[in-house]
Amino acid sequence: MTSSATASEVHIELKAHERECIVRAEATQRQLDSLTSRIKRLEAIIMGSTVTVILGILTLLWKVLQLPV
């Protein structure tokens, strides 16, 4: 755009820019939604792993304490 652009030219370019921004914003939102679902899945895996480790430690402690001295 040059300095001698008319108001209608500026308006047309601004509308085109707004359309491009909407498309970009929609793509960004889709990526964020995808990341959110992946993070939730990873949280579930971590929580399950934590429970497994804690149960394993408790089982070992139980067995150690049950041994005759």
N, C-alpha and C positions, 0 to 999 in steps of 0.2 A: 504494500500500500504506500502510495506516495503522499506527500503533504498536500497535494491538490485533489485528493479523493473527495468525492461528493458524499453527502450524508447517506444517500441510498446505497452507495458502494460500501460504506462503512457498515451500514445496517446488514447488508447481505453477508459480508465477511464475518460479522459478529454472530449472525445466525448459524453460519457454517461452523464457526468455532464452538458455539454452544452445543450443536449436534455431536461434534467430535468429543467434547467433554462428557456428554451423557453416555456415549458408547464406552469411553474409557472408565467412567465411574461404574457402569454396569459390569464391566470385565473385572474391575478391582473388587467389587462386592462378591462376585462369583468365586474369586480366588480366596477371599476372606472366609466365605462360607465353607469352602473345601478345607481350609486350614482348621477351622473350628471343629469340624467333624473328625479330622485326623487327631487333633489335640485331645478330644474326648476319648477316642479309642486308645490313645497312648496313656491317658490317665487311668483308664480301666485296667490296662495291662500292668501298669505300675502298682496299682492297688492290689491286684491279684497276686503279683509277685511278692509284695510286702507281706501279705497274709501267709503265703507259703513259707517264706523265710522265718517269720515269727513262729508259726506252727512247728517248723523244723527245729528251731532252737528250743522251744518248749518240750518237744519230744526228747531231744538229747538230754536236757536237764532232768526230765522225769526219769529217764533210764539211768543216768548217773546217780541220782539220789536213791534209786531203788536197789543199787548194788550193795551186797553185804560188805562191811568193812573189816 
